[in-house]
Structure formats: structure tokens, C-alpha cells
Amino acid sequence: MKESKRIKKMWENSQISQERALEMLEELLKQDQFELLLPEYKLVYLMNDAVESFLVFQGARMTGVYEKDYEGPLDASINYENGEYVLVVHQADSVVTLFYQSLSLEVHLYNYGEIGHFWVEEYEYLRQLEYRIAILHDKLEYLGSEFCTPTERKLAQLEQFPPLNYCCYPAVPEKYIVPKDNPWQPTKEAVAVMEELADEAGDRSMRKLLKYYRRHHSMRVSRYIAKKLQQIKHARLIDLLTEKLKKETASYPNRSFGKETDQRHQKLLDQARAEQEELRKQGIKSEILREEPFVTAQDELDYKVYLMIYKKKGRNRVVGQTTRKLFSIPIYKIKRALPPEDSQRKKYEKENCYLYKPGGCRSFSDMICSALSFLYLCISLADVYIIVKKCFRFVFRLLKKCEFMGEKSFYAIFSQYGQEKWMKLIKNEF
């Protein structure tokens, strides 16, 4: 608690040297990143679910044309002239010049322990872990250890643990992954952290496997351990890591979007908790996750709340096949794994305007989905009709053929019997 208070006090008054600030600025420009917020003269530095940070130009004025939507290579230079800094940035044919007195760092840290994004399917709970560890590692790498607690600094090492990082459980589609050199090489620190977690969880089999992995860290062994992490016998280890992250990030504040909006968000969370309690009574484990936009530089992401429900599939633990439910606020969604029971369906539809509610309020997208489902059903019925028709035709032809063969066999037998009888009659007469 003292450590979190120290960090909060520090980032509220984040002071860095001009040399460090210039290094951060040069780092951004080398990566062709120059997203300027006007009229505050703030340059976006690191933005993710864990932190929103900016480089602030103090006493700034600007000349030239700034292309807000420009994406491409930059040609930039920084000089110190006449008692002020001069930043010149070329964006293709446009040139923008910033004159400023000093550069400061503005940092806002947020609780990311219950953030969830469902961009990639299958074993979503492991992908959520990979995502949280990845953004934690970015916070440590770009802002420094002073913005992380000791436990966060330790858990950030798991970003270099291939069985749990983007190599085996990427949280984003492949096209957004930045490749690294020798990604299947784990660090000794990362393996040590996992061994410590395995000991704390009492997972002896994983502890033995990690001991072998320390000496033989090939891609095949990494994938083998990744498969093992899916199993129910190792669920306690995964839950322990998840709870450690949640507990450590709980000291950070949640994002606030104004009193009225926060009240609507809280109402949605209360509805999710009520459903989670119902599932808990049935012995079903679930987890509430949220997806939210940035505060300072708001993007187009809506605020959503998900209820991620666990289920067993053989020896593995998976996330149940989900359906989405629209609440009374159109942009708010919650993720469920099972529909309500028949006895509760009427009440459920009345309160929540479910998709299959007769005469309920349905959005345009819902009607499109219903129309596509009806079209797919019609096509399926047509296919069934064609298959049945062909089957009947085959059976009819088979019966006709059997009838013809039966008649032919009958005539052949009758003819043979008549011939033998005629020969007996001839012998008796002569």
C-alpha cells in the first residue's frame, strides 16, 4: 500500500530532466510517431489500458501546417536557438515547426486488472493474461521502473516467457504483432517467476516441467507447456497469476468519463455482478471484464462489460461458447455463455430485451442477422429436399430393378419345371 501511494504521488507530479524528455521525443520520432493534441500541445507518448502518457510542450507556439491524419515516414530535427527549443517536422509535403521553452511528462496510470479484449478466439482467459502482461511490460520499458510496483516489475518479466506470450497465445490478430528476434528464447528471470508461481500454487508437475524447460527451451517444448496451461490440473497456477495482477493493479484508479456516464457504467457492472452471482450459485466460475476507451485522447471504442464464463472440455478449461446480450443502453454489451432457463426466460426477456424476444425492441443489425439466418435456413431446407428426392429416386429404381430380376427368375424356374414334367409324361406313355 505504501508503494502504491508513493507511485501515485510520483506520477501526479511526474518530473523528468530535459535530457530524459528529449530522449523520449527522439524515440517517438525515430518510430515515425507524431500525434499532437491541440491546443494543449501534448504529444502522445504511451497509450494503452494501463497508462496514458504525454510529452507536454511548455510555452509552445506553432507555425506551418500539422497533418492530423498523416501516417508515414517523418523527417524531424531538434535545435536550441535563442533560449528556446525548435522542433521541425516534415510530414510529406507539409512542414510544422514547434517553438517551446521546456518539455515535461504527463502520466495517468489506470487499473488494468479487469480489462478484457476478445479479438482472438479460443482460450480467451490465457490471451487476457498475455495482453495484461504485454502492456505492463510496455509501461516498465517506456516509462521506467519508478512507475511500477515491485510485484509489477517481477510479473513484467513473463513477457519473455514464450508459452504464455504472443508466441502461443496472441491477444491481437497476427497482422498487428510486431516480430522480435529469437522470440522462442525465454529469459532466466521469466522462467524463475513461473517456477515461483508454480511453487506457490502447489503445482509440482508444472514445476518439474519448468525445470526441464530451463535447460531445453525449444519451440516444441514451449508449445507443449502452452498446451499444459490449458488443462484443468494447472488452473490453480493460472488463477493465481490472474489474482496477483488484479490485486496489484487495484490500487490504481479506474477511468472516469463524468458523473452521469460513470453512473451508467456502474449500473451495467451491477447487472453483470448479479448474473455472476447466479452462476456462482450453480457452481459455474466466471469473470467480469470491461472494455473502455481512453480518457484524454478518446478513440471510437465503446464501453462494454463482458461476463467470461469458464467451462470444462475434456481435460482442458475453456471459455463457453458465448452469445451477446444488449442491455437497455444500446452501446453496452455483456458476454454470456448460456441462455437463461425456460422458466426464467419470460422475465429475462422483459428486463433485458433479449434477441429472441417476441415483438421486442430490435436493432437494425439484429434484423439483418435474423434475415440472414432465415435465408440460411431456406437454403438448408432446399438442400435437404434435393437430397431426399435423390434418395427416393434411387430407391424407386432399385425396386424396379429388383422386380424385373424377380420376374425373370420366376419365368426361368417355371420353364424348367414345365420341361421336366413334360419329359415324365412322355416316358410314362411309351
C-alpha distance (Angstrom), angle and dihedral (degrees) to the residues before:
residue distance angle dihedral
M1 . . .
K2 3.82 . .
E3 3.80 89.4 .
S4 3.82 92.3 52.2
K5 3.82 91.2 48.5
R6 3.80 89.5 50.3
I7 3.81 91.1 51.4
K8 3.81 92.4 46.4
K9 3.80 91.9 51.3
M10 3.78 90.5 45.9
W11 3.81 97.8 50.7
E12 3.79 92.2 44.4
N13 3.81 86.8 59.7
S14 3.80 98.5 29.6
Q15 3.79 106.5 175.4
I16 3.78 121.0 177.1
S17 3.78 132.0 171.6
Q18 3.79 120.6 -98.5
E19 3.79 89.2 -116.1
R20 3.82 91.0 57.3
A21 3.81 91.4 44.4
L22 3.82 91.0 51.7
E23 3.81 89.6 49.9
M24 3.80 89.8 54.1
L25 3.80 90.9 48.6
E26 3.78 92.9 49.4
E27 3.79 90.0 47.6
L28 3.80 90.3 56.5
L29 3.79 94.0 46.7
K30 3.81 91.8 49.9
Q31 3.79 87.8 56.6
D32 3.84 89.9 50.3
Q33 3.81 90.6 -114.3
F34 3.79 118.4 144.4
E35 3.82 112.4 148.3
L36 3.81 105.7 161.2
L37 3.81 122.0 -169.0
L38 3.78 113.3 -149.1
P39 3.00 142.0 -122.1
E40 3.85 88.1 10.3
Y41 3.82 92.0 59.2
K42 3.80 91.5 -134.5
L43 3.78 121.0 154.5
V44 3.81 115.2 -151.9
Y45 3.80 109.0 -119.9
L46 3.83 111.8 166.7
M47 3.79 120.8 -0.4
N48 3.78 123.2 175.9
D49 3.80 138.7 119.3
A50 3.82 91.4 -77.5
V51 3.80 100.6 47.5
E52 3.80 143.9 12.6
S53 3.79 111.1 -159.7
F54 3.80 134.5 171.4
L55 3.76 140.8 -176.4
V56 3.82 106.1 -129.0
F57 3.81 120.1 -152.5
Q58 3.81 107.2 -143.0
G59 3.80 118.3 -148.8
A60 3.79 91.1 3.6
R61 3.78 133.6 170.5
M62 3.77 128.6 177.1
T63 3.78 138.1 -147.9
G64 3.78 129.1 -174.8
V65 3.79 129.5 30.7
Y66 3.80 123.0 -53.1
E67 3.82 114.0 -153.1
K68 3.80 104.7 -147.1
D69 3.81 96.4 -171.1
Y70 3.81 96.6 41.9
E71 3.80 116.0 130.6
G72 3.76 117.0 179.5
P73 3.79 145.1 72.4
L74 3.80 119.4 -28.7
D75 3.77 131.7 -149.2
A76 3.80 108.8 -157.3
S77 3.79 138.9 167.0
I78 3.82 134.0 -175.0
N79 3.82 124.0 -154.0
Y80 3.78 137.2 167.8
E81 3.81 112.7 -133.3
N82 3.81 133.5 163.0
G83 3.80 94.8 -8.1
E84 3.81 97.1 -48.8
Y85 3.78 140.6 80.1
V86 3.80 120.7 -107.7
L87 3.80 119.9 -156.2
V88 3.79 116.7 -171.6
V89 3.81 117.9 -171.0
H90 3.81 125.3 -175.4
Q91 3.80 114.6 -154.1
A92 3.81 103.1 -174.2
D93 3.83 102.5 -71.5
S94 3.81 95.0 -9.2
V95 3.79 125.0 87.2
V96 3.80 125.2 -161.9
T97 3.81 123.5 -173.6
L98 3.80 123.7 -162.5
F99 3.81 122.4 -163.6
Y100 3.82 113.3 -166.9
Q101 3.79 140.3 160.9
S102 3.81 100.7 -141.8
L103 3.78 142.7 -11.1
S104 3.81 124.6 -126.2
L105 3.79 135.6 -179.6
E106 3.81 122.2 -121.3
V107 3.81 115.5 -165.4
H108 3.81 132.0 -176.9
L109 3.82 116.9 -175.0
Y110 3.80 120.6 -160.9
N111 3.79 140.0 -172.6
Y112 3.81 107.9 -93.1
G113 3.82 99.1 166.9
E114 3.82 93.3 101.9
I115 3.79 99.0 36.7
G116 3.80 115.1 124.0
H117 3.80 134.5 -176.7
F118 3.79 121.8 -177.2
W119 3.78 100.0 -160.3
V120 3.82 95.7 131.0
E121 3.80 125.2 40.0
E122 3.83 130.1 -133.3
Y123 3.80 124.8 53.0
E124 3.79 91.5 14.2
Y125 3.80 93.6 172.2
L126 3.82 90.3 63.3
R127 3.81 91.3 46.3
Q128 3.82 89.8 53.2
L129 3.79 88.7 55.4
E130 3.80 91.1 49.3
Y131 3.81 90.7 51.2
R132 3.81 95.4 49.0
I133 3.79 92.4 47.5
A134 3.81 90.5 48.1
I135 3.83 94.8 53.2
L136 3.80 89.9 43.7
H137 3.80 89.4 54.0
D138 3.82 90.1 49.8
K139 3.80 90.5 51.8
L140 3.79 90.5 51.5
E141 3.80 94.2 44.5
Y142 3.82 99.4 45.6
L143 3.81 102.6 32.0
G144 3.79 101.7 29.4
S145 3.79 138.2 -119.2
E146 3.81 92.4 -70.7
F147 3.82 88.7 74.5
C148 3.83 93.4 54.9
T149 3.78 134.0 67.0
P150 3.84 119.3 -121.7
T151 3.81 91.0 -103.7
E152 3.80 91.0 50.0
R153 3.79 90.6 51.2
K154 3.80 89.4 52.9
L155 3.81 95.8 46.7
A156 3.81 91.6 46.4
Q157 3.81 87.1 69.3
L158 3.83 88.4 72.2
E159 3.79 88.5 75.4
Q160 3.82 83.9 81.8
F161 3.82 93.2 52.6
P162 3.87 105.4 100.6
P163 3.85 97.9 -161.2
L164 3.81 88.7 63.0
N165 3.80 104.6 27.0
Y166 3.81 131.2 76.5
C167 3.81 92.2 -66.5
C168 3.82 91.6 75.0
Y169 3.82 106.7 9.6
P170 3.82 109.7 28.6
A171 3.79 112.5 -177.0
V172 3.82 93.0 -158.4
P173 3.82 131.1 50.2
E174 3.79 116.2 -85.6
K175 3.81 94.7 -106.2
Y176 3.83 90.6 64.5
I177 3.81 95.7 50.5
V178 3.80 115.9 107.2
P179 3.83 106.5 -141.9
K180 3.79 119.3 -129.6
D181 3.78 133.4 -158.1
N182 3.80 112.8 -93.6
P183 3.83 95.1 -7.7
W184 3.82 94.2 179.1
Q185 3.82 92.8 63.0
P186 3.84 109.9 100.2
T187 3.77 122.9 -155.9
K188 3.80 121.9 -119.8
E189 3.81 89.3 -122.2
A190 3.82 92.1 55.7
V191 3.81 93.1 50.1
A192 3.82 89.7 46.8
V193 3.82 91.3 54.0
M194 3.82 91.5 50.9
E195 3.82 90.7 48.0
E196 3.79 90.1 52.3
L197 3.81 91.0 49.9
A198 3.82 91.2 48.0
D199 3.81 90.4 52.5
E200 3.79 91.7 48.6
A201 3.83 91.1 48.9
G202 3.81 91.7 46.8
D203 3.80 91.6 -122.4
R204 3.82 101.7 152.4
S205 3.80 97.2 170.6
M206 3.81 91.9 54.1
R207 3.80 89.7 45.9
K208 3.82 90.2 56.3
L209 3.79 90.9 46.0
L210 3.81 91.7 51.5
K211 3.80 90.1 50.0
Y212 3.81 88.7 56.4
Y213 3.83 90.4 43.5
R214 3.80 91.1 56.1
R215 3.82 88.7 64.9
H216 3.81 99.8 32.6
H217 3.80 109.2 35.9
S218 3.80 100.7 164.4
M219 3.80 126.5 147.9
R220 3.81 90.6 -105.5
V221 3.80 93.4 54.1
S222 3.81 90.7 45.6
R223 3.78 91.2 55.1
Y224 3.79 90.9 45.3
I225 3.83 90.8 55.5
A226 3.81 89.7 45.3
K227 3.81 88.9 56.3
K228 3.79 89.8 49.2
L229 3.81 91.2 54.5
Q230 3.82 88.2 63.6
Q231 3.79 92.7 60.9
I232 3.78 124.1 101.5
K233 3.83 91.5 -127.9
H234 3.83 88.9 66.1
A235 3.82 96.2 41.4
R236 3.80 91.4 103.3
L237 3.81 90.4 61.3
I238 3.82 92.6 51.0
D239 3.81 92.2 45.5
L240 3.79 90.5 50.3
L241 3.81 91.8 53.6
T242 3.81 91.2 46.4
E243 3.80 92.8 50.6
K244 3.81 92.5 47.3
L245 3.80 90.5 55.2
K246 3.80 92.2 46.6
K247 3.79 93.3 48.1
E248 3.79 93.3 47.6
T249 3.80 94.9 48.4
A250 3.81 95.5 43.4
S251 3.82 89.4 86.5
Y252 3.80 90.0 65.7
P253 3.83 117.8 84.2
N254 3.79 124.1 -108.5
R255 3.78 119.2 -116.6
S256 3.81 114.5 -88.9
F257 3.80 123.2 -150.2
G258 3.80 99.3 178.3
K259 3.80 132.9 -62.5
E260 3.81 97.5 -82.4
T261 3.80 94.7 45.1
D262 3.80 92.5 45.5
Q263 3.81 89.8 53.7
R264 3.80 90.7 54.3
H265 3.79 89.9 48.1
Q266 3.80 90.7 50.7
K267 3.81 91.1 50.1
L268 3.77 89.6 54.1
L269 3.80 91.7 48.6
D270 3.81 90.0 50.5
Q271 3.81 90.1 54.2
A272 3.79 90.0 50.7
R273 3.81 91.7 49.1
A274 3.81 90.4 51.0
E275 3.78 90.8 54.5
Q276 3.79 90.6 44.8
E277 3.80 89.7 54.6
E278 3.81 90.7 52.3
L279 3.79 89.9 52.6
R280 3.80 91.6 47.0
K281 3.80 90.1 56.5
Q282 3.81 87.7 55.3
G283 3.80 90.6 51.9
I284 3.83 94.0 -107.9
K285 3.81 118.4 139.0
S286 3.80 116.7 -138.1
E287 3.78 139.5 165.1
I288 3.80 130.8 -146.9
L289 3.79 114.6 -134.5
R290 3.77 131.4 174.9
E291 3.78 136.0 -155.5
E292 3.78 117.3 -154.5
P293 3.81 140.8 170.5
F294 3.79 126.4 -115.9
V295 3.80 118.8 -86.8
T296 3.79 104.8 -144.4
A297 3.79 100.9 33.2
Q298 3.78 99.7 26.7
D299 3.79 116.0 -154.1
E300 3.81 130.6 -163.6
L301 3.82 94.6 -91.2
D302 3.80 115.1 120.9
Y303 3.79 124.4 -139.3
K304 3.80 108.9 -101.4
V305 3.78 135.5 173.5
Y306 3.81 121.5 -151.3
L307 3.77 131.6 -166.0
M308 3.80 105.0 -151.6
I309 3.80 108.3 -159.5
Y310 3.78 122.8 -160.2
K311 3.79 124.2 -144.2
K312 3.79 138.1 172.1
K313 3.78 121.8 -106.8
G314 3.76 109.1 -179.4
R315 3.80 107.2 -60.8
N316 3.80 92.8 -18.7
R317 3.78 134.3 84.3
V318 3.79 114.4 -133.5
V319 3.79 139.5 167.4
G320 3.80 112.4 -97.5
Q321 3.79 120.7 -107.1
T322 3.79 100.2 -89.2
T323 3.77 138.7 -144.3
R324 3.79 123.5 -167.2
K325 3.77 123.9 -124.7
L326 3.78 124.7 -157.1
F327 3.78 115.9 -140.6
S328 3.77 125.7 -155.5
I329 3.81 91.0 -81.1
P330 3.83 103.7 71.1
I331 3.81 98.9 -143.1
Y332 3.79 94.6 49.5
K333 3.77 118.8 90.4
I334 3.77 136.7 178.4
K335 3.76 128.5 -160.2
R336 3.82 120.1 -130.6
A337 3.76 133.0 178.4
L338 3.81 101.9 -159.0
P339 3.84 132.2 35.6
P340 3.82 117.5 -122.4
E341 3.78 120.0 -88.0
D342 3.81 117.7 -91.3
S343 3.79 91.5 -111.1
Q344 3.81 91.1 56.0
R345 3.78 98.5 36.0
K346 3.82 96.8 93.1
K347 3.80 92.8 52.4
Y348 3.81 90.7 42.6
E349 3.80 92.7 52.5
K350 3.79 92.7 47.5
E351 3.80 93.4 52.3
N352 3.79 101.1 38.0
C353 3.82 106.7 26.7
Y354 3.81 93.6 -125.9
L355 3.78 121.0 -155.4
Y356 3.80 95.0 -106.8
K357 3.81 95.1 46.7
P358 3.85 110.3 132.2
G359 3.77 107.8 -117.3
G360 3.79 91.0 -6.5
C361 3.77 126.4 147.7
R362 3.78 106.1 -79.8
S363 3.75 128.0 -177.7
F364 3.79 124.7 -131.4
S365 3.82 90.7 -105.0
D366 3.82 90.1 53.7
M367 3.80 91.0 52.6
I368 3.81 90.3 49.5
C369 3.82 90.2 51.4
S370 3.82 90.3 49.0
A371 3.80 91.5 50.0
L372 3.81 91.5 49.6
S373 3.81 90.5 48.1
F374 3.83 90.6 51.2
L375 3.81 90.6 48.7
Y376 3.79 91.0 49.5
L377 3.82 89.6 49.6
C378 3.81 91.5 51.7
I379 3.80 91.1 50.2
S380 3.80 90.3 48.4
L381 3.83 91.6 50.8
A382 3.79 90.6 49.3
D383 3.80 89.9 52.8
V384 3.80 90.4 49.8
Y385 3.83 90.8 50.3
I386 3.82 91.7 52.3
I387 3.81 92.5 48.1
V388 3.83 92.8 48.5
K389 3.80 91.1 47.1
K390 3.80 91.5 52.8
C391 3.80 90.9 47.7
F392 3.82 91.9 52.4
R393 3.78 91.0 47.7
F394 3.80 91.2 51.7
V395 3.82 92.4 48.6
F396 3.83 91.7 48.0
R397 3.79 92.3 51.5
L398 3.80 90.7 46.5
L399 3.81 91.0 52.6
K400 3.80 92.0 48.2
K401 3.76 90.4 51.3
C402 3.81 91.8 47.9
E403 3.83 89.7 49.9
F404 3.81 91.6 51.6
M405 3.79 92.4 48.0
G406 3.83 90.3 48.0
E407 3.78 92.8 53.2
K408 3.77 92.1 47.6
S409 3.80 91.8 50.4
F410 3.82 91.2 48.1
Y411 3.80 93.6 52.3
A412 3.78 91.0 47.2
I413 3.81 92.9 52.1
F414 3.84 92.3 44.5
S415 3.79 92.3 50.3
Q416 3.81 91.5 50.5
Y417 3.82 91.7 48.6
G418 3.84 92.4 49.4
Q419 3.80 92.3 50.5
E420 3.82 93.2 52.1
K421 3.86 91.7 48.6
W422 3.83 91.4 50.8
M423 3.78 92.1 52.3
K424 3.85 91.3 52.4
L425 3.83 90.9 52.6
I426 3.82 91.8 52.0
K427 3.80 92.0 50.9
N428 3.81 92.4 50.3
E429 3.83 93.4 52.5
F430 3.80 96.5 48.1
